[in-house]
């Protein structure tokens, strides 16, 4: 476990394995922390460490990471942390692997700095489809748990932050049209629940120009195939 500081944020991360680097962006919504991977159907920390160097972040104010909170925080705040971590480690290019909230984070990174990423694996991305209320409730639960640690932000500030994160549409960090310009090779594993709507995955699959789409990947009887598919995809796109 290690950490670095950026603009008052203390971002913790794990640096595991050896090989071409992979930035891991864990599931968990606002509580996205690297240890959450240990409770997922497919765990890159177990599956990939013998082939790749895995950089697993705790996002700000999740897991071991801390940071000030401001009314103008939003997706760009987190993207800046993610890119700053790569800069801190001297990593010019890497793969991306993310689940859940990692989907919007990855889409945002592929738009902001496509030259930094050789490929992306997106598992059951968060998206908007008549489910905004559950995403707002998820945010509110997280905010309530940490509010006492953040007297610098008032109730209006929390509402603004929540709005910046969850008032968008589709995959939140890009419009339907904007994702058509993302040409990074992407392996997309379908979502199938209220937080990870199937419609979001299918819309991404229809519009990303360089995508491989897998509908069924997390049932016990296909996990070996999932592991092989992801490993082969990353190997194919490793420089």
TORKOL-4160 file (C-alpha; in steps of 0.2 Angstrom, whole numbers, padded with zeros to 4 digits, m for minus):
239
<pt num="1" X="0000" Y="0000" Z="0000"/>
<pt num="2" X="0006" Y="0017" Z="m0005"/>
<pt num="3" X="m0001" Y="0035" Z="m0007"/>
<pt num="4" X="0003" Y="0052" Z="m0014"/>
<pt num="5" X="m0004" Y="0069" Z="m0011"/>
<pt num="6" X="m0013" Y="0080" Z="m0024"/>
<pt num="7" X="m0021" Y="0097" Z="m0019"/>
<pt num="8" X="m0025" Y="0092" Z="m0002"/>
<pt num="9" X="m0031" Y="0074" Z="m0007"/>
<pt num="10" X="m0021" Y="0059" Z="0000"/>
<pt num="11" X="m0024" Y="0045" Z="m0013"/>
<pt num="12" X="m0020" Y="0028" Z="m0008"/>
<pt num="13" X="m0016" Y="0014" Z="m0020"/>
<pt num="14" X="m0009" Y="m0004" Z="m0021"/>
<pt num="15" X="0005" Y="m0008" Z="m0033"/>
<pt num="16" X="0004" Y="m0027" Z="m0037"/>
<pt num="17" X="0011" Y="m0039" Z="m0050"/>
<pt num="18" X="0023" Y="m0036" Z="m0064"/>
<pt num="19" X="0022" Y="m0032" Z="m0082"/>
<pt num="20" X="0014" Y="m0019" Z="m0093"/>
<pt num="21" X="0003" Y="m0008" Z="m0081"/>
<pt num="22" X="m0015" Y="m0009" Z="m0079"/>
<pt num="23" X="m0025" Y="0005" Z="m0069"/>
<pt num="24" X="m0039" Y="m0004" Z="m0059"/>
<pt num="25" X="m0055" Y="0007" Z="m0055"/>
<pt num="26" X="m0065" Y="m0003" Z="m0043"/>
<pt num="27" X="m0084" Y="m0005" Z="m0041"/>
<pt num="28" X="m0093" Y="0002" Z="m0026"/>
<pt num="29" X="m0101" Y="0018" Z="m0032"/>
<pt num="30" X="m0094" Y="0033" Z="m0021"/>
<pt num="31" X="m0085" Y="0020" Z="m0010"/>
<pt num="32" X="m0074" Y="0013" Z="m0025"/>
<pt num="33" X="m0059" Y="0006" Z="m0016"/>
<pt num="34" X="m0047" Y="m0007" Z="m0022"/>
<pt num="35" X="m0051" Y="m0020" Z="m0009"/>
<pt num="36" X="m0069" Y="m0021" Z="m0016"/>
<pt num="37" X="m0062" Y="m0031" Z="m0031"/>
<pt num="38" X="m0060" Y="m0045" Z="m0018"/>
<pt num="39" X="m0079" Y="m0047" Z="m0017"/>
<pt num="40" X="m0083" Y="m0047" Z="m0036"/>
<pt num="41" X="m0087" Y="m0062" Z="m0048"/>
<pt num="42" X="m0071" Y="m0059" Z="m0058"/>
<pt num="43" X="m0056" Y="m0051" Z="m0048"/>
<pt num="44" X="m0042" Y="m0044" Z="m0058"/>
<pt num="45" X="m0031" Y="m0044" Z="m0043"/>
<pt num="46" X="m0032" Y="m0063" Z="m0043"/>
<pt num="47" X="m0033" Y="m0065" Z="m0062"/>
<pt num="48" X="m0020" Y="m0053" Z="m0069"/>
<pt num="49" X="m0006" Y="m0051" Z="m0056"/>
<pt num="50" X="0005" Y="m0064" Z="m0064"/>
<pt num="51" X="0004" Y="m0055" Z="m0081"/>
<pt num="52" X="0003" Y="m0037" Z="m0077"/>
<pt num="53" X="0007" Y="m0023" Z="m0065"/>
<pt num="54" X="m0009" Y="m0018" Z="m0057"/>
<pt num="55" X="m0012" Y="m0001" Z="m0050"/>
<pt num="56" X="m0027" Y="m0001" Z="m0039"/>
<pt num="57" X="m0034" Y="0015" Z="m0033"/>
<pt num="58" X="m0045" Y="0020" Z="m0018"/>
<pt num="59" X="m0055" Y="0035" Z="m0025"/>
<pt num="60" X="m0055" Y="0051" Z="m0015"/>
<pt num="61" X="m0065" Y="0049" Z="0001"/>
<pt num="62" X="m0066" Y="0030" Z="m0001"/>
<pt num="63" X="m0057" Y="0016" Z="0007"/>
<pt num="64" X="m0040" Y="0023" Z="0013"/>
<pt num="65" X="m0041" Y="0039" Z="0003"/>
<pt num="66" X="m0046" Y="0056" Z="0010"/>
<pt num="67" X="m0049" Y="0073" Z="0002"/>
<pt num="68" X="m0058" Y="0090" Z="0004"/>
<pt num="69" X="m0075" Y="0091" Z="m0002"/>
<pt num="70" X="m0081" Y="0105" Z="m0013"/>
<pt num="71" X="m0097" Y="0110" Z="m0021"/>
<pt num="72" X="m0089" Y="0110" Z="m0039"/>
<pt num="73" X="m0082" Y="0092" Z="m0036"/>
<pt num="74" X="m0088" Y="0080" Z="m0050"/>
<pt num="75" X="m0082" Y="0067" Z="m0063"/>
<pt num="76" X="m0067" Y="0079" Z="m0068"/>
<pt num="77" X="m0061" Y="0079" Z="m0051"/>
<pt num="78" X="m0059" Y="0060" Z="m0050"/>
<pt num="79" X="m0052" Y="0060" Z="m0068"/>
<pt num="80" X="m0038" Y="0072" Z="m0062"/>
<pt num="81" X="m0034" Y="0061" Z="m0047"/>
<pt num="82" X="m0033" Y="0046" Z="m0059"/>
<pt num="83" X="m0021" Y="0054" Z="m0071"/>
<pt num="84" X="m0011" Y="0062" Z="m0057"/>
<pt num="85" X="m0008" Y="0044" Z="m0050"/>
<pt num="86" X="m0001" Y="0038" Z="m0067"/>
<pt num="87" X="0010" Y="0054" Z="m0068"/>
<pt num="88" X="0016" Y="0051" Z="m0050"/>
<pt num="89" X="0021" Y="0033" Z="m0055"/>
<pt num="90" X="0029" Y="0039" Z="m0071"/>
<pt num="91" X="0017" Y="0028" Z="m0081"/>
<pt num="92" X="0014" Y="0036" Z="m0099"/>
<pt num="93" X="0003" Y="0022" Z="m0106"/>
<pt num="94" X="m0007" Y="0008" Z="m0098"/>
<pt num="95" X="m0023" Y="m0003" Z="m0099"/>
<pt num="96" X="m0039" Y="0002" Z="m0090"/>
<pt num="97" X="m0050" Y="m0011" Z="m0081"/>
<pt num="98" X="m0065" Y="m0004" Z="m0072"/>
<pt num="99" X="m0082" Y="m0011" Z="m0065"/>
<pt num="100" X="m0098" Y="m0002" Z="m0060"/>
<pt num="101" X="m0093" Y="0017" Z="m0057"/>
<pt num="102" X="m0077" Y="0012" Z="m0066"/>
<pt num="103" X="m0087" Y="0012" Z="m0082"/>
<pt num="104" X="m0091" Y="0031" Z="m0082"/>
<pt num="105" X="m0073" Y="0035" Z="m0075"/>
<pt num="106" X="m0065" Y="0025" Z="m0090"/>
<pt num="107" X="m0076" Y="0033" Z="m0103"/>
<pt num="108" X="m0071" Y="0050" Z="m0096"/>
<pt num="109" X="m0053" Y="0045" Z="m0096"/>
<pt num="110" X="m0054" Y="0039" Z="m0114"/>
<pt num="111" X="m0061" Y="0056" Z="m0119"/>
<pt num="112" X="m0049" Y="0066" Z="m0109"/>
<pt num="113" X="m0032" Y="0058" Z="m0113"/>
<pt num="114" X="m0035" Y="0044" Z="m0126"/>
<pt num="115" X="m0016" Y="0043" Z="m0129"/>
<pt num="116" X="m0013" Y="0037" Z="m0112"/>
<pt num="117" X="m0022" Y="0021" Z="m0114"/>
<pt num="118" X="m0019" Y="0006" Z="m0125"/>
<pt num="119" X="m0036" Y="m0003" Z="m0121"/>
<pt num="120" X="m0050" Y="m0004" Z="m0109"/>
<pt num="121" X="m0060" Y="m0017" Z="m0100"/>
<pt num="122" X="m0077" Y="m0011" Z="m0094"/>
<pt num="123" X="m0088" Y="m0023" Z="m0083"/>
<pt num="124" X="m0106" Y="m0019" Z="m0080"/>
<pt num="125" X="m0105" Y="0000" Z="m0081"/>
<pt num="126" X="m0116" Y="0012" Z="m0071"/>
<pt num="127" X="m0128" Y="0022" Z="m0082"/>
<pt num="128" X="m0145" Y="0031" Z="m0082"/>
<pt num="129" X="m0161" Y="0022" Z="m0086"/>
<pt num="130" X="m0175" Y="0026" Z="m0074"/>
<pt num="131" X="m0164" Y="0023" Z="m0059"/>
<pt num="132" X="m0157" Y="0040" Z="m0055"/>
<pt num="133" X="m0165" Y="0039" Z="m0038"/>
<pt num="134" X="m0155" Y="0024" Z="m0032"/>
<pt num="135" X="m0139" Y="0032" Z="m0038"/>
<pt num="136" X="m0143" Y="0048" Z="m0028"/>
<pt num="137" X="m0148" Y="0037" Z="m0013"/>
<pt num="138" X="m0131" Y="0028" Z="m0014"/>
<pt num="139" X="m0122" Y="0045" Z="m0015"/>
<pt num="140" X="m0133" Y="0052" Z="0000"/>
<pt num="141" X="m0128" Y="0036" Z="0011"/>
<pt num="142" X="m0110" Y="0039" Z="0007"/>
<pt num="143" X="m0111" Y="0058" Z="0010"/>
<pt num="144" X="m0120" Y="0055" Z="0027"/>
<pt num="145" X="m0106" Y="0043" Z="0033"/>
<pt num="146" X="m0092" Y="0056" Z="0030"/>
<pt num="147" X="m0101" Y="0072" Z="0032"/>
<pt num="148" X="m0094" Y="0075" Z="0050"/>
<pt num="149" X="m0077" Y="0074" Z="0043"/>
<pt num="150" X="m0080" Y="0088" Z="0031"/>
<pt num="151" X="m0086" Y="0104" Z="0039"/>
<pt num="152" X="m0079" Y="0114" Z="0024"/>
<pt num="153" X="m0095" Y="0109" Z="0014"/>
<pt num="154" X="m0113" Y="0114" Z="0018"/>
<pt num="155" X="m0129" Y="0105" Z="0013"/>
<pt num="156" X="m0130" Y="0115" Z="m0003"/>
<pt num="157" X="m0113" Y="0110" Z="m0007"/>
<pt num="158" X="m0117" Y="0092" Z="m0005"/>
<pt num="159" X="m0132" Y="0094" Z="m0016"/>
<pt num="160" X="m0121" Y="0103" Z="m0030"/>
<pt num="161" X="m0108" Y="0089" Z="m0029"/>
<pt num="162" X="m0122" Y="0075" Z="m0030"/>
<pt num="163" X="m0130" Y="0085" Z="m0045"/>
<pt num="164" X="m0113" Y="0086" Z="m0054"/>
<pt num="165" X="m0111" Y="0067" Z="m0052"/>
<pt num="166" X="m0128" Y="0060" Z="m0056"/>
<pt num="167" X="m0139" Y="0073" Z="m0065"/>
<pt num="168" X="m0132" Y="0068" Z="m0082"/>
<pt num="169" X="m0139" Y="0055" Z="m0094"/>
<pt num="170" X="m0133" Y="0039" Z="m0102"/>
<pt num="171" X="m0115" Y="0034" Z="m0095"/>
<pt num="172" X="m0114" Y="0051" Z="m0087"/>
<pt num="173" X="m0097" Y="0056" Z="m0093"/>
<pt num="174" X="m0101" Y="0056" Z="m0112"/>
<pt num="175" X="m0116" Y="0058" Z="m0123"/>
<pt num="176" X="m0122" Y="0045" Z="m0135"/>
<pt num="177" X="m0114" Y="0055" Z="m0149"/>
<pt num="178" X="m0098" Y="0058" Z="m0140"/>
<pt num="179" X="m0094" Y="0039" Z="m0137"/>
<pt num="180" X="m0094" Y="0037" Z="m0156"/>
<pt num="181" X="m0077" Y="0046" Z="m0156"/>
<pt num="182" X="m0068" Y="0034" Z="m0143"/>
<pt num="183" X="m0058" Y="0022" Z="m0154"/>
<pt num="184" X="m0048" Y="0014" Z="m0140"/>
<pt num="185" X="m0050" Y="m0005" Z="m0141"/>
<pt num="186" X="m0063" Y="m0009" Z="m0128"/>
<pt num="187" X="m0069" Y="m0025" Z="m0120"/>
<pt num="188" X="m0087" Y="m0022" Z="m0113"/>
<pt num="189" X="m0095" Y="m0034" Z="m0101"/>
<pt num="190" X="m0114" Y="m0032" Z="m0100"/>
<pt num="191" X="m0123" Y="m0025" Z="m0084"/>
<pt num="192" X="m0140" Y="m0032" Z="m0079"/>
<pt num="193" X="m0147" Y="m0023" Z="m0064"/>
<pt num="194" X="m0154" Y="m0007" Z="m0058"/>
<pt num="195" X="m0137" Y="0001" Z="m0055"/>
<pt num="196" X="m0129" Y="m0006" Z="m0071"/>
<pt num="197" X="m0143" Y="m0006" Z="m0084"/>
<pt num="198" X="m0142" Y="m0018" Z="m0098"/>
<pt num="199" X="m0148" Y="m0003" Z="m0109"/>
<pt num="200" X="m0132" Y="0007" Z="m0105"/>
<pt num="201" X="m0121" Y="m0008" Z="m0110"/>
<pt num="202" X="m0130" Y="m0011" Z="m0126"/>
<pt num="203" X="m0130" Y="0007" Z="m0131"/>
<pt num="204" X="m0111" Y="0008" Z="m0128"/>
<pt num="205" X="m0109" Y="m0008" Z="m0138"/>
<pt num="206" X="m0119" Y="m0001" Z="m0152"/>
<pt num="207" X="m0109" Y="0016" Z="m0153"/>
<pt num="208" X="m0091" Y="0012" Z="m0148"/>
<pt num="209" X="m0082" Y="0009" Z="m0164"/>
<pt num="210" X="m0069" Y="m0003" Z="m0158"/>
<pt num="211" X="m0078" Y="m0014" Z="m0145"/>
<pt num="212" X="m0080" Y="m0032" Z="m0141"/>
<pt num="213" X="m0096" Y="m0035" Z="m0132"/>
<pt num="214" X="m0099" Y="m0050" Z="m0120"/>
<pt num="215" X="m0117" Y="m0052" Z="m0113"/>
<pt num="216" X="m0114" Y="m0066" Z="m0101"/>
<pt num="217" X="m0098" Y="m0066" Z="m0091"/>
<pt num="218" X="m0101" Y="m0068" Z="m0072"/>
<pt num="219" X="m0111" Y="m0084" Z="m0069"/>
<pt num="220" X="m0100" Y="m0098" Z="m0062"/>
<pt num="221" X="m0101" Y="m0108" Z="m0077"/>
<pt num="222" X="m0093" Y="m0095" Z="m0088"/>
<pt num="223" X="m0080" Y="m0087" Z="m0076"/>
<pt num="224" X="m0066" Y="m0097" Z="m0083"/>
<pt num="225" X="m0070" Y="m0091" Z="m0101"/>
<pt num="226" X="m0072" Y="m0073" Z="m0094"/>
<pt num="227" X="m0054" Y="m0075" Z="m0087"/>
<pt num="228" X="m0047" Y="m0081" Z="m0103"/>
<pt num="229" X="m0056" Y="m0068" Z="m0113"/>
<pt num="230" X="m0050" Y="m0053" Z="m0103"/>
<pt num="231" X="m0032" Y="m0060" Z="m0102"/>
<pt num="232" X="m0031" Y="m0063" Z="m0121"/>
<pt num="233" X="m0039" Y="m0046" Z="m0124"/>
<pt num="234" X="m0026" Y="m0037" Z="m0113"/>
<pt num="235" X="m0012" Y="m0047" Z="m0120"/>
<pt num="236" X="m0017" Y="m0043" Z="m0138"/>
<pt num="237" X="m0016" Y="m0024" Z="m0135"/>
<pt num="238" X="m0001" Y="m0024" Z="m0124"/>
<pt num="239" X="0013" Y="m0015" Z="m0134"/>
